[in-house]
Amino acid sequence: MFKRRLFLSVLSSCVLSSCLTTPLFAQDETKLPERDQFHLFLLIGQSNMAGRGKVSEVDLTPQPRVLCFTQEQKWQPAVDPLHFDKPSIVGVGIGKTFGTIIAEKNPEIVVGLIPCAVGGSPISSWEPGGYHAQTKSHPYDDMLKRCRVAMKSGKLKGILWHQGESDSNPKQSVVHEQKLHELIDRLRKDLDAPEVPFIAGQLGQFPERPWSADKKLVNQAHETLPEKVPHTAFVPSNGLTHKGDQVHFNAESYREFGRRYANAYLKMIKE
């Protein structure tokens, strides 16, 4: 009898401990708003969109009315890291800050982030059938499947893009602009969103690593985008800092970049 009571006591303690250590939002399915009030934003590109910043407590704190579409295709409160392209190195990106600002400026909506960026991916892998060997994935095809599932719950309101480091070479830089314009057109057709805002962020500007002629050509494609493609915007990276590798931004710079993306979007929808 004593042994049975001891076993039950230990079992009860284990169950209680498990409940206390399980996040509350993991116990119950996240309640979604009406479809018209659920504004979705697609996050695509390579590692500086996926995020490589160091995660701190503020990044782990869920924000009211900002959800993330997980790798398992479930909606959960957004916490960093949002992405899952390279789990061992993924970190803080622009998404959570962007979503928080959009939600704060629009109290009647819920923001849904759809993370689909893939570190190291050239723009050629963002085409139907495109394959990225580093992650053994098909970035465009995978994104399209995920986004279409997510859009059953909400409405696509914007596409955030940061990519170009992998195209800053003689072979790919000369066709980058053409491929970027084709990508935007393809996304709008495939997602049935002909006027959805598309926002491109500038590559990192770090004094220790001056831009090559190829990177300047890629940047020109981004910077002139609003002049050539309707419903697009360009977000500068002036003053942002790298994490020590002269490639990826640090956490605070990602947050600032997220603010800039948000301001660009808010300006677009007012015009």
C-alpha positions in Angstrom: 0.0 0.0 0.0 2.8 2.4 0.9 4.6 1.7 -2.3 1.4 2.3 -4.3 0.8 5.6 -2.6 4.5 6.6 -3.2 4.1 5.7 -6.9 1.0 7.8 -7.3 2.6 10.7 -5.5 5.6 10.7 -7.8 3.4 10.3 -10.9 1.2 13.3 -9.8 4.3 15.4 -9.3 5.6 14.5 -12.8 2.3 15.4 -14.4 2.1 18.7 -12.6 5.7 19.5 -13.5 5.0 18.7 -17.2 2.0 21.0 -17.2 3.9 23.8 -15.6 6.7 23.7 -18.1 4.5 23.4 -21.2 3.8 26.8 -22.8 0.1 27.8 -22.5 -0.3 28.3 -26.2 0.8 24.8 -26.9 -2.0 23.3 -24.8 -4.8 24.8 -26.8 -5.2 25.4 -30.5 -4.8 29.1 -31.3 -8.1 30.8 -31.9 -8.1 32.6 -35.3 -10.0 35.8 -36.2 -12.4 36.1 -39.1 -10.6 35.8 -42.4 -11.0 39.5 -43.3 -9.4 40.5 -40.0 -6.4 38.1 -40.4 -3.8 39.9 -42.4 -1.0 37.7 -43.7 2.6 38.6 -44.7 4.9 36.3 -46.6 8.6 36.3 -45.6 10.9 35.1 -48.3 14.5 35.4 -49.5 17.7 34.1 -48.0 19.4 34.2 -44.5 19.0 37.8 -43.7 15.3 37.4 -44.1 15.3 34.1 -42.1 17.3 35.9 -39.4 20.6 35.1 -37.8 20.5 37.4 -34.8 21.1 36.3 -31.2 17.8 35.5 -29.4 17.1 37.3 -26.1 14.1 37.4 -23.7 12.3 40.1 -25.7 12.3 37.9 -28.8 10.8 35.0 -26.8 7.9 37.1 -25.6 4.7 36.5 -27.6 3.0 39.7 -28.9 -0.7 40.1 -28.8 -2.3 39.7 -32.3 0.9 38.5 -34.0 0.9 34.8 -35.1 3.3 32.7 -37.0 2.6 29.8 -39.4 4.9 27.1 -38.1 6.8 24.4 -39.9 4.0 22.0 -39.0 1.5 24.4 -40.6 -0.1 25.5 -37.4 -0.8 29.0 -36.2 0.9 30.0 -32.9 1.9 33.2 -31.2 5.0 34.5 -32.9 8.3 34.2 -31.1 11.8 34.1 -32.5 13.2 32.3 -34.3 10.3 32.3 -36.8 12.2 30.4 -39.5 13.4 26.8 -39.6 15.6 26.7 -42.8 18.8 25.9 -40.8 17.7 25.1 -37.3 21.1 25.1 -35.7 21.9 28.8 -36.7 18.5 30.5 -37.3 17.7 33.4 -34.9 16.2 36.8 -34.7 15.0 38.3 -38.0 12.8 41.2 -39.1 9.4 39.4 -39.0 8.4 39.7 -35.3 9.1 43.4 -35.1 7.4 44.1 -38.4 4.3 42.2 -37.3 4.2 43.9 -33.9 4.2 47.4 -35.5 1.6 46.5 -38.1 -0.7 45.1 -35.3 -0.2 48.1 -33.1 -1.1 50.5 -35.9 -4.2 48.4 -36.8 -5.9 47.4 -33.6 -8.8 45.8 -35.5 -6.7 43.1 -37.1 -4.5 40.1 -36.3 -1.2 39.7 -38.2 -0.1 36.3 -39.5 3.5 35.8 -40.5 4.4 33.1 -43.0 8.1 32.4 -42.8 9.5 30.7 -45.9 13.1 32.2 -46.4 15.9 29.8 -47.0 19.5 30.7 -46.1 22.0 30.8 -49.0 19.3 30.5 -51.7 20.0 32.3 -55.0 17.1 33.9 -56.8 17.2 31.0 -59.3 16.0 28.7 -56.6 12.9 30.9 -56.3 11.4 29.6 -59.5 9.1 26.6 -60.0 11.2 23.5 -59.6 14.2 25.4 -58.3 16.4 23.3 -56.0 18.6 24.5 -53.2 21.3 22.0 -52.3 22.3 23.5 -49.0 18.9 22.7 -47.5 17.9 20.0 -49.9 14.7 21.9 -50.5 12.7 23.6 -53.3 12.2 27.1 -51.9 9.6 28.4 -54.4 7.5 25.2 -54.5 7.7 24.7 -50.7 6.7 28.4 -50.2 3.7 28.1 -52.6 2.3 25.1 -50.8 2.7 26.7 -47.3 1.3 30.0 -48.4 -1.8 28.5 -50.0 -2.6 26.6 -46.9 -2.1 29.7 -44.7 -4.3 31.8 -47.0 -7.2 29.5 -46.2 -7.3 31.3 -42.8 -6.5 34.9 -43.8 -5.8 37.3 -46.6 -2.4 38.0 -48.1 -1.5 41.7 -47.5 2.2 41.9 -48.3 5.4 40.1 -49.3 8.7 40.9 -47.6 11.8 40.0 -49.6 15.5 40.1 -48.7 17.9 38.3 -51.0 20.9 39.0 -53.2 24.1 38.1 -51.5 24.1 34.7 -53.3 23.6 36.5 -56.6 26.4 39.0 -56.2 28.7 37.3 -58.7 29.5 37.9 -62.4 27.1 35.2 -63.7 24.0 35.9 -61.6 24.2 39.7 -61.0 23.6 40.5 -64.7 20.3 38.6 -64.7 19.2 39.5 -61.2 16.9 42.3 -62.1 15.1 40.4 -64.8 14.6 37.4 -62.4 13.4 39.7 -59.6 10.7 41.2 -61.8 9.7 37.8 -63.0 9.5 36.5 -59.5 7.2 39.4 -58.4 4.9 38.8 -61.4 4.9 35.0 -60.8 4.1 35.4 -57.1 1.2 37.7 -57.7 -0.3 35.3 -60.3 0.3 32.1 -58.4 -1.1 33.6 -55.1 -4.0 35.3 -56.9 -2.9 38.6 -55.5 -2.2 40.9 -58.5 -1.6 44.1 -56.5 -0.1 42.7 -53.3 2.7 45.0 -51.9 6.2 43.6 -52.4 8.9 45.1 -50.2 12.6 44.5 -50.9 15.3 45.3 -48.4 18.8 46.6 -49.2 21.8 44.3 -48.8 24.0 45.0 -45.8 26.4 47.9 -46.0 29.4 47.1 -43.9 32.6 49.2 -44.1 34.8 46.1 -43.5 33.4 44.5 -46.7 33.1 47.0 -49.5 30.6 46.2 -52.3 31.9 44.6 -55.4 30.6 45.7 -58.9 28.3 42.7 -58.9 26.8 43.6 -55.5 26.3 47.1 -56.7 24.4 45.8 -59.7 22.2 43.6 -57.5 21.5 46.6 -55.3 20.6 48.7 -58.3 17.9 46.2 -59.2 16.4 46.5 -55.7 16.7 50.3 -55.4 15.1 51.0 -58.7 12.3 48.5 -58.2 9.6 51.1 -57.2 10.3 53.0 -60.4 9.8 49.9 -62.6 7.2 47.6 -60.9 3.9 48.8 -59.4 3.1 48.3 -55.8 6.7 47.8 -54.7 8.9 49.5 -52.1 12.6 49.6 -51.3 13.9 49.6 -47.7 17.5 51.0 -47.1 19.9 49.4 -44.7 21.9 52.5 -43.9 23.5 52.4 -40.4 22.7 48.7 -39.7 25.4 46.6 -38.1 26.6 43.0 -38.7 26.9 40.4 -36.1 30.6 40.0 -36.6 30.6 37.9 -39.8 30.3 40.9 -42.2 27.2 39.2 -43.8 24.4 38.9 -41.3 22.9 41.8 -39.3 22.9 41.6 -35.5 19.7 41.3 -33.5 19.1 45.0 -32.9 19.7 45.8 -36.5 17.2 43.1 -37.5 14.7 44.8 -35.2 15.4 48.2 -36.7 15.1 46.7 -40.2 11.7 45.3 -39.2 10.7 48.8 -38.2 11.8 50.1 -41.6 9.9 47.4 -43.5 6.8 48.2 -41.4 7.0 51.9 -42.1 7.5 51.2 -45.8 4.4 49.1 -45.8 2.3 51.5 -43.8 3.3 54.3 -46.3 2.3 52.1 -49.2 -1.2 51.4 -48.0 -1.8 55.1 -47.3 -1.0 56.1 -50.9 
